[in-house]
Amino acid sequence: MSQLKTRIQDDMKAAMRAKDSARLGTIRMLLAAVKQREVDERIELDDAAVLAVIERMIKQRRDAITQFEAGGRADLAAAETAEIAVLEPYMPARLGGEELNAEIRGAIAELGLGAPQDLGKLMPVLKTRLAGRADMSQVSARAKALLSGS
């Protein structure tokens, strides 16, 4: 079993002991999503795959918050924000602006790219390297700017 999955299960037990129902519900939802993916794909997920599940759940909640705020439902947006607060500690530390640029420049140099149309070759490499450590839409924008020489 992956270390991250074990940590999540231990946190679930701690939330049960502390009778923290909000945290417990979110962790159970996370474990259910991981288990569902394992059953669907007939594999046991490693840490990277569990991180991908967590990242997808966080993205879904951010999208929901936008929709709820547009609809004037601050109560539902607050609930989604609370779930994000439970999920985010499982993600690795986010890269800062200059660290992110250094990673992108390194990949560009390693692959020998230099034209804006090379973005399609660069993004799959960056996606595997930066999974969970950066927002991929932000990575794409920065990579596009660096490739075009901006």
Buried (B, 14 or more C-beta within 10 A) or exposed (E): EBEBBEBBBEBBEEBBEEEBEEBBBBBBBBBEBBEEBBEEEEEEBEBEBBBBBBBEBBBBBBEBBEEBEEEEBEEBBEBBBBBBEBBEEBBEEBBEEEEBBEBBEEBBEEEEBEEBEBBEBBBEBBEEBBBBBBBBEBBBEBBBEBBEEE
